[in-house]
Amino acid sequence: MFRIAVVLGFLAIATPAFADAIDGSWCSTKGDHVDIEGPKIITPAKNVVQGQYRRHEFLYKVPMGEPDADQMIYMQLLDETDMQSFVIQKDGKPGAQQNWKRCTVTS
């Protein structure tokens, strides 16, 4: 019985638990894809950028050469499968909302 408990404990540790965090792969309703891992994001254009990470939120500056370059993007986890993002406009107000779903992208 003890051995089963130890094995189950190791499985729990080894399995990523992203259900209550913004970390993971996300696909937008527009066909974009991002990957968030702690303070790192891989943008839709495949650039790796450091951002400001909080468990349920992410903020980053869009790199040059991408749509909305030099703008800030704010992302917020809504539940374990849904996220929304906004471009922060020059006046500090949020732009149009973009919806995202957790996804698995194969190369």
N, C-alpha and C positions, 0 to 999 in steps of 0.2 A: 504494500500500500504506500509506504514511504517513497519507494522508487517511482511509482506513478505520479505522485505529487511533485517530485523533483523534475521529472520529464515535462509535466504540464507547465511547471514554472519556467523552465528554459524555453519552451515553445512560446509562452506569453512574452518573454523578453525578446526573443528573436523576431517576432512578427511586428512590422511597423504598425503603429496605432495612430493613423492620421484622421480618425473619425471626428475628433474634437479639436483639430488644428487645421490651419490653412495650408499646411505643407501637403505637397502632392502634385499630381498632374490635373490640369483643368482645360476643358475645351469650351470655347464660347459658342453662342448661337450663330455667330458670324463666321465660324470655321477657324478661328485662331486657337493656338495652343500655348500654354505656359506651364512651366514646372517651378514650384517653389520648394526650397529646402532651407529652412532657417532663414538667414538674412540674404540668401542667394536666390535669384530668379533667372530662368532662361526665358527670354522674351519671345514673342511670336516670330521675330526675325532671327532667332537662335543666338542672340547676344546674351552673355552672362553678365549680370549686373548685381551689385550689392544694394540692398534696400534696407528699410527700417521694418523689422519684423516684430510682430506681437502675435501671440498664439492665434488670434482670430482676425488679424488685420495685417496688411502689408502695404507699404508705400515705397515707390521708387521713381527715379527720374528716367524718362525715356531717352535712350541713347540717340545720338545724331544718326541720320540715315533711316530712321524708322518713322512711320506715321506718328504724329503728335510729338516729334522730337523736342527735347528740352522741356517738356511738360511733366508734371507730377501725375502719377496714376495711383489712386487709392483703391485697395481691394479689401472687401469685408466678407468674412465667412457668415453665411446665413444659417446653415445647418450642415449636417455631415456630407451632403451631396451638392449643395448650392452655394454659389458665391456671386457677388456683384462687384463691379468696378466702375470708377468714374475718373475722367480726366479732370484735374483741378484747374479751373480756368484762371486767367491772370488776376481776376478780381477775388479769387479765393473760393468762389462758389463751385459746386460740382456741375460738370457737364452731363451729357446724356449717359444714362445707365447702360452698362453692358452686363448681360447675364452669362454665367459660367456653370458648367456641370463637371463633377469629377469624371475623369475618363482615363482610358489606357490607350496610348498611341504607340503603334508599332512602326518601326522604321521601314 
